[in-house]
Amino acid sequence: MKPFGVNSMPDKRILITGGAGFIGSHLAEDLVKTGYSVKIVDDFSTGNVNNILELFNYKNFKMLREALLTKNFWLKPPPTLT
Ligand SMILES: NC(=O)c1ccc[n+]([C@@H]2O[C@H](COP(=O)([O-])OP(=O)(O)OC[C@H]3O[C@@H](n4cnc5c(N)ncnc54)[C@H](O)[C@@H]3O)[C@@H](O)[C@H]2O)c1
């Protein structure tokens, strides 16, 4: 998969919201396996850790368990992508 249809730049860092859900986990899987550094943010309200279990084997994958819409989330520094 070549994301965004242009020259792939695997050194890019990507943040996926809802990354433990159906769409997000598939997107994360493709991007991780392409070589991008991927971090997902998910509160697991409907997502499932089983969707992303395999990705924990990749060092270019990180997960942050957090709800995006809480005031607390936005008051904190943005999640680092490294
Ligand atoms: N096998 C299949 O074909 C299949 C399976 C599941 C779903 N679907 C379809 O996929 C679509 C849904 O997929 P989706 O990925 O949009 O939904 P989803 O619920 O799977 O993913 C949304 C993710 O966002 C997270 N989330 C929600 N609010 C959040 C917040 N405030 N902060 C942080 N995280 C938050 C949830 O925990 C979840 O992981 C539907 O159309 C459904 O019918 C298909």
The ligand as an SDF file (V2000), in Angstrom:
LIG
                    3D

 44 48  0  0  0  0  0  0  0  0999 V2000
  -16.4340   -7.3060    9.4890 N   0  0  0  0  0  0  0  0  0  0  0  0
  -16.9550   -6.1580    9.0580 C   0  0  0  0  0  0  0  0  0  0  0  0
  -17.2200   -5.9880    7.8770 O   0  0  0  0  0  0  0  0  0  0  0  0
  -17.1870   -5.0380   10.0180 C   0  0  0  0  0  0  0  0  0  0  0  0
  -16.8310   -5.1910   11.3730 C   0  0  0  0  0  0  0  0  0  0  0  0
  -17.0300   -4.1020   12.2090 C   0  0  0  0  0  0  0  0  0  0  0  0
  -17.5680   -2.9180   11.7260 C   0  0  0  0  0  0  0  0  0  0  0  0
  -17.9210   -2.8280   10.4180 N   0  0  0  0  0  0  0  0  0  0  0  0
  -18.4510   -1.5570    9.8970 C   0  0  0  0  0  0  0  0  0  0  0  0
  -17.4390   -0.5720   10.0730 O   0  0  0  0  0  0  0  0  0  0  0  0
  -18.0760    0.6640   10.3940 C   0  0  0  0  0  0  0  0  0  0  0  0
  -17.6030    1.1470   11.7470 C   0  0  0  0  0  0  0  0  0  0  0  0
  -16.1980    1.1680   11.7900 O   0  0  0  0  0  0  0  0  0  0  0  0
  -15.4670    2.3160   12.5520 P   0  0  0  0  0  0  0  0  0  0  0  0
  -14.0200    1.9720   12.5040 O   0  0  0  0  0  0  0  0  0  0  0  0
  -15.9260    3.6320   12.0510 O   0  0  0  0  0  0  0  0  0  0  0  0
  -16.0780    2.2040   14.0240 O   0  0  0  0  0  0  0  0  0  0  0  0
  -15.4630    1.4690   15.2700 P   0  0  0  0  0  0  0  0  0  0  0  0
  -16.4510    1.6220   16.4040 O   0  0  0  0  0  0  0  0  0  0  0  0
  -15.0220    0.1050   14.9380 O   0  0  0  0  0  0  0  0  0  0  0  0
  -14.1640    2.3530   15.5680 O   0  0  0  0  0  0  0  0  0  0  0  0
  -14.2100    3.5880   16.1820 C   0  0  0  0  0  0  0  0  0  0  0  0
  -13.0860    3.6130   17.2090 C   0  0  0  0  0  0  0  0  0  0  0  0
  -13.0390    4.9010   17.7840 O   0  0  0  0  0  0  0  0  0  0  0  0
  -12.9040    4.7570   19.1810 C   0  0  0  0  0  0  0  0  0  0  0  0
  -13.4460    5.9850   19.7590 N   0  0  0  0  0  0  0  0  0  0  0  0
  -14.7320    6.4240   19.7150 C   0  0  0  0  0  0  0  0  0  0  0  0
  -14.8560    7.6020   20.3480 N   0  0  0  0  0  0  0  0  0  0  0  0
  -13.6140    7.9260   20.8120 C   0  0  0  0  0  0  0  0  0  0  0  0
  -13.0840    9.0370   21.5350 C   0  0  0  0  0  0  0  0  0  0  0  0
  -13.8520   10.0690   21.9410 N   0  0  0  0  0  0  0  0  0  0  0  0
  -11.7690    9.0370   21.8480 N   0  0  0  0  0  0  0  0  0  0  0  0
  -10.9720    8.0140   21.4450 C   0  0  0  0  0  0  0  0  0  0  0  0
  -11.4150    6.9570   20.7550 N   0  0  0  0  0  0  0  0  0  0  0  0
  -12.7220    6.8960   20.4240 C   0  0  0  0  0  0  0  0  0  0  0  0
  -13.6420    3.5030   19.5320 C   0  0  0  0  0  0  0  0  0  0  0  0
  -13.2330    2.9120   20.7330 O   0  0  0  0  0  0  0  0  0  0  0  0
  -13.3020    2.6110   18.3270 C   0  0  0  0  0  0  0  0  0  0  0  0
  -12.1250    1.8830   18.5310 O   0  0  0  0  0  0  0  0  0  0  0  0
  -19.5610    0.4210   10.4010 C   0  0  0  0  0  0  0  0  0  0  0  0
  -20.0640    0.7740    9.1400 O   0  0  0  0  0  0  0  0  0  0  0  0
  -19.6460   -1.0820   10.6410 C   0  0  0  0  0  0  0  0  0  0  0  0
  -20.8300   -1.6150   10.1250 O   0  0  0  0  0  0  0  0  0  0  0  0
  -17.7170   -3.8550    9.5650 C   0  0  0  0  0  0  0  0  0  0  0  0
  1  2  1  0
  2  3  2  0
  2  4  1  0
  4  5  1  0
  4 44  2  0
  5  6  2  0
  6  7  1  0
  7  8  2  0
  8  9  1  0
  8 44  1  0
  9 10  1  0
  9 42  1  0
 10 11  1  0
 11 12  1  0
 11 40  1  0
 12 13  1  0
 13 14  1  0
 14 15  2  0
 14 16  1  0
 14 17  1  0
 17 18  1  0
 18 19  2  0
 18 20  1  0
 18 21  1  0
 21 22  1  0
 22 23  1  0
 23 24  1  0
 23 38  1  0
 24 25  1  0
 25 26  1  0
 25 36  1  0
 26 27  1  0
 26 35  1  0
 27 28  2  0
 28 29  1  0
 29 30  1  0
 29 35  2  0
 30 31  1  0
 30 32  2  0
 32 33  1  0
 33 34  2  0
 34 35  1  0
 36 37  1  0
 36 38  1  0
 38 39  1  0
 40 41  1  0
 40 42  1  0
 42 43  1  0
M  CHG  2   8   1  16  -1
M  END
$$$$
